[in-house]
Amino acid sequence: MSISAVLKMFQPKDRIFYNLFEKVGGQLVQMSNQFVVAINEQDLTKRDQLLRNLSDMEHKNDEVTHEIFLQLGQNFITPMDREDIHYLATSLDDIADYIWGSAKLIVNYQIEDEHNILPSFAQIIVNAVAAVNKAIDALRDMKDLKTITDSCISINSYANEADKLLDEAMMTLFKNCTNAVELIKRKDIYEMLEMVTSKCEDVANVIESIIIKYS
């Protein structure tokens, strides 16, 4: 291996990693926006197709996450601890996985949403993912710590909002649903949707840990 190649391996890779994280953040925003459009679609056939299309978005996110891990293995010098990069990439990937998981359950279970609970969850998810993306964008130079901390606070607030909505949805479900199969289906979906915001909260926790170390 040439000296120039060795030196290149030890050059800081801030741009590579931040670019990849920002790409993931942007993809998550697109995915959550597509999800809320699908959930608000009244035609169930169109709704199901829009939800199925999220599979492609989830695969694209997996590709970028894989690239982050690949770069992590190839570069000795990174803009933050290797463990933090791994935790952040994994946590972001979990958001995409759970959005897609929610979409699959809704398609597979074919439930009607007479209480308008799914759109409420979808809107909270859109808001939480937007806050995640805002925090990711501000990580590049960490000069605007207020934007990062405010975004993390917002993420936690949206997660709490989803927790409250889950409680209310469960109360409504057990009060009004007498069909055991339908009850299980809706319970599974509501819990999966709430989990999306919990995964957003995991990202906020990782980001808060990073800025404590490096600010």
C-alpha positions in Angstrom: 0.0 0.0 0.0 1.4 3.4 -0.9 2.1 6.1 1.7 -0.6 8.4 0.1 -3.2 5.6 0.5 -2.2 5.1 4.2 -2.5 8.8 4.9 -5.9 8.9 3.2 -7.1 6.3 5.6 -6.2 8.5 8.5 -7.8 11.7 7.2 -11.0 12.8 9.0 -14.2 11.6 7.4 -16.6 14.2 8.8 -18.1 14.9 5.4 -18.7 11.3 4.6 -20.5 10.4 7.8 -22.5 13.6 8.1 -23.6 13.4 4.5 -24.8 9.8 5.1 -26.6 10.6 8.3 -28.3 13.6 6.6 -29.3 11.4 3.7 -30.9 9.0 6.1 -32.7 11.8 7.9 -34.1 13.1 4.6 -35.2 9.6 3.6 -37.1 9.2 6.9 -38.9 12.5 6.3 -40.0 11.3 2.9 -41.0 7.9 4.3 -43.1 9.5 7.1 -44.7 11.9 4.7 -45.7 9.0 2.4 -47.0 7.1 5.4 -49.3 10.0 6.5 -50.6 10.4 2.9 -51.4 6.7 2.7 -53.1 6.6 6.1 -55.4 9.6 5.1 -56.3 7.9 1.7 -60.0 7.0 1.9 -59.8 4.5 -1.0 -58.5 1.3 0.7 -57.0 -0.1 -2.5 -55.0 3.1 -3.1 -54.1 3.2 0.6 -52.7 -0.3 0.5 -50.6 0.4 -2.6 -49.2 3.6 -1.1 -48.3 1.6 2.1 -46.7 -1.2 0.1 -44.6 1.4 -1.7 -42.9 2.2 1.6 -41.0 -1.1 1.1 -38.8 0.5 -1.5 -38.1 3.5 0.8 -37.1 1.1 3.6 -34.8 -0.8 1.3 -33.1 2.5 0.3 -32.6 3.4 3.9 -31.0 0.0 4.6 -28.6 0.7 1.7 -27.4 4.0 3.3 -27.2 2.4 6.7 -25.0 -0.4 5.2 -22.8 2.3 3.7 -22.4 3.9 7.1 -21.2 0.6 8.5 -19.0 0.0 5.5 -17.3 3.4 6.0 -17.0 2.7 9.7 -15.0 -0.4 8.9 -12.8 1.3 6.3 -11.8 4.5 8.2 -9.6 4.8 11.3 -10.5 8.4 12.1 -14.1 9.3 12.5 -15.9 12.6 13.5 -17.2 11.0 16.7 -16.8 7.7 18.7 -17.3 4.7 16.5 -19.8 3.3 19.0 -21.8 6.6 18.7 -21.9 6.3 14.9 -23.0 2.7 15.2 -25.7 3.5 17.8 -27.0 6.5 15.8 -27.1 4.6 12.5 -28.9 1.7 14.1 -31.4 3.9 15.9 -32.2 5.7 12.7 -32.6 2.5 10.8 -35.1 1.3 13.5 -37.4 4.2 12.7 -37.6 3.1 9.1 -38.1 -0.5 10.1 -41.0 0.3 12.4 -42.7 2.6 9.9 -42.6 -0.2 7.4 -43.6 -2.7 10.0 -46.7 -0.5 10.8 -47.5 -0.2 7.1 -47.4 -4.0 6.6 -49.7 -4.7 9.6 -52.2 -2.2 8.3 -52.2 -3.8 4.9 -52.2 -7.4 6.2 -54.9 -6.8 8.8 -57.2 -4.7 6.5 -58.9 -2.8 9.4 -61.4 0.0 9.2 -60.5 3.1 11.3 -63.8 4.5 12.4 -62.3 6.3 15.4 -59.7 8.1 13.2 -56.9 6.8 15.4 -54.4 5.9 12.6 -54.2 9.5 11.1 -53.5 10.8 14.6 -50.6 8.4 15.1 -49.4 9.2 11.6 -49.3 12.9 12.2 -47.3 12.5 15.5 -44.9 10.3 13.6 -44.4 12.9 10.9 -43.7 15.6 13.5 -41.3 13.4 15.5 -39.4 12.4 12.3 -39.1 16.0 11.2 -37.6 16.9 14.6 -35.2 14.0 14.2 -34.1 15.3 10.8 -33.6 18.8 12.2 -31.4 17.5 15.0 -29.4 15.4 12.5 -28.8 18.4 10.2 -27.5 20.4 13.2 -25.0 17.7 14.2 -22.5 18.5 11.4 -20.7 21.3 13.3 -22.5 21.3 16.6 -22.4 25.1 16.8 -26.1 25.4 17.1 -26.6 23.3 20.3 -30.0 25.0 21.0 -31.4 23.7 17.8 -30.2 20.2 18.7 -31.5 20.3 22.3 -34.8 21.9 21.3 -35.3 19.2 18.6 -34.6 16.4 21.2 -37.1 18.0 23.6 -39.6 18.0 20.8 -39.0 14.4 20.0 -39.5 13.4 23.6 -42.7 15.5 23.7 -44.1 13.7 20.6 -43.2 10.4 22.1 -45.2 11.3 25.2 -48.0 12.4 22.9 -48.0 9.0 21.2 -48.0 7.3 24.6 -51.1 9.2 25.6 -52.8 8.5 22.3 -52.0 4.8 22.7 -53.7 4.8 26.2 -56.7 6.5 24.8 -56.9 4.2 21.8 -56.7 1.1 24.0 -59.5 2.4 26.2 -61.7 3.0 23.2 -60.7 -0.3 21.7 -61.6 -2.4 24.8 -64.7 -0.4 25.4 -66.2 -0.8 21.9 -64.7 -3.8 20.2 -66.4 -7.1 21.0 -64.7 -9.1 18.2 -61.6 -10.7 19.7 -59.7 -11.0 16.4 -60.4 -7.4 15.5 -59.3 -6.3 19.0 -55.9 -8.2 18.6 -55.3 -6.7 15.1 -55.9 -3.1 16.3 -53.9 -3.6 19.4 -50.9 -4.8 17.4 -51.1 -1.9 15.0 -51.5 0.8 17.7 -48.6 -0.6 19.7 -46.4 -0.7 16.5 -47.3 2.9 15.7 -46.4 4.0 19.2 -43.1 2.2 18.9 -42.1 4.4 15.9 -42.0 7.4 18.2 -40.2 5.4 20.9 -37.5 4.7 18.2 -37.4 8.5 17.5 -36.8 9.0 21.2 -33.9 6.5 21.1 -32.3 8.7 18.4 -32.8 11.7 20.6 -31.0 9.9 23.5 -28.1 9.0 21.3 -27.8 12.6 20.0 -27.9 14.0 23.5 -25.2 11.7 24.5 -23.0 12.8 21.6 -23.4 16.5 22.2 -22.5 16.0 25.9 -19.2 14.4 24.8 -18.3 16.9 22.1 -19.8 20.2 22.9 
